[in-house]
Every structure is written in structure tokens, then in C-alpha cells.
């Protein structure tokens, strides 16, 4: 199954220790080797756009990649983040956990088709306005 394409996702901090953070990923999958870019808003700071690169692999339904923010990101984004997840059998979503040093949370990603609606549902269900 090839992950190439545009994905929309959300990551969550444990015990609501941080904001629900949506992101956009553009992935290139070359025989299971994945690389790409992620863009997200700095929900912890001033709301600037943060850019990161991802490098990792896909094996069957297992996905593992490292996200590294670019040099323009604030200092608190200086450490790489490991993402490990499971690809759905139809290839439309990835659900898993992210980890950063001794801190971790969960994430979900959806292929571009229908992804924006799924993210909006998820955020609406988890955030009180």
C-alpha cells in the first residue's frame, strides 16, 4: 500500500496537557521508504506556521517516521518526534502514538479525500467552544 499523497491529521497531548493540533502532511512513498513535509500552526506560541520534514518507513500496515522541525521553529520544537502507527486495511487512515523524550500522545491521519471533514468532527468532539 502506497502512502504517497496529501494527508490531514491531528495530534493530541496526554491528559489534555496541550492543545489539539491539526496538521497537513505531504508524503512520498518509495517502496516503503517514506519522506515528506508537515505543516502545522504553533498552537503553543503565536500561531505561526511550523514546517517539519519526515523520514521513515512503511511495512505492511505498520508506519514509523521521525518528524524534525526546521531551523525557523522556536527552541521548544528542537527535538525530533517519533510517530508509530497502524495503517487501516483500506489505506485511508493511520492511527498511532507520537513520542518525544519522555512525553507522548496519540495522533491520527486521513488521506485528503474526506480528511478535512473527519478532522473537523474530531476537533468538535474533543474541544469545548
N, C-alpha and C positions, 0 to 999 in steps of 0.2 A: 504494500500500500504506500503510495507516494504522498508526502506532506506538502509538496510544492503548492504555494498559493498564499492567499491572504487569510489571516485568522484574526478573530476578535476574542479577547479574553478578559478575565477578571482575576485578580489575586486578592486574598484575604489574610489579614493578620490574625494571629491566635488570640482568642479571648477578646476580640474587638479592640486590640491594642493599637490599631491604626486604621486609617480609612480604607474602605472598599475601593480598589484601584483598577479601573478598566485599562486595557492596553490593546494595541494593534501590532500584529506580528506579520512580517513578510518572510516566508520560508522558502528555501531552495533545498530540495531533497535529491541527492545524487547517490542512488543505490544504498540508501540507508544513512549516509553521512549528511547531516543537516547543518545548514548555516543560514543566517538571516539577520534581520534587524527588528527591534522592538521600539515603539514609540509609546510614551505614556505621559500623563501630567504629573508633576511633582505635587502630590496630594499632601505631603508633609510640610512643604515650604510655600513658595509664592505662586505655585500653579504653572511654572514654566514647563515647556515640553522637554522631556528627558529622552535621550536616544541611547540605545544599547545594541551590542551585537550578540548574537547567539551562535554557539557552535556545539554540536553534539551528534547523537545518532538515534536511529530508529531501528529496532529489531522486532519483527513481527508486530505485536501490539504494544511493545514497550518503547517509551520515548524518554530520552535523557539528554538535557542540554544545560550549558552554563551561560548565564546572562552576565555580560560585563558592560557597565555603563561607560560612555565615552568621557574624555577628559574634561568636558564642559559641565558635567554633573557636579552638584555640591558634594563636599567631602564625605557626608554620611552615606553616599552611594558608591564609595570607593571599593568595597569588597564584592567579588563575584557571587552570584546567586545560582545555586544548583536547582534545576527543575527535573523532577522524575514523575512520569505519568503513564497512564494507560490510554491507548487509542481505542475508540469504540470500534466494534467489528465492521461498521459501515464507513469508517474513516472520517466521520463528520465532527468528532469531538475528542478532546484529550482532557482527562481529569487526573489530578495528582497533587503532589506536595512540592513546595519550594523550601529550601533551607539556606540559611546564611549564618555562618558560625554556629552559635548555639540557639538560634532563633529560627522558627519555621512556621509555615502556614499552608494553606491549600490554594489551588488555582484550578481554573477551567478555561478551555479554549474551544472555539467553534469556527468551522470554516465560514468563509464570507457569506455564503448563501444562508440566510436566516439568522446569522450570528448576532446582528445588531438587535433584533427583537428579543433573542434569548438573553443577552446581556441586560437589556432594559428590564425584562421580567425579573432577573436575578437581583439586580440592584434595588428595584422597587420592593421586592420581598424581604430584603435584608437591611434596608436603610429606612429609618423613620424620618419623614419630612415634616 
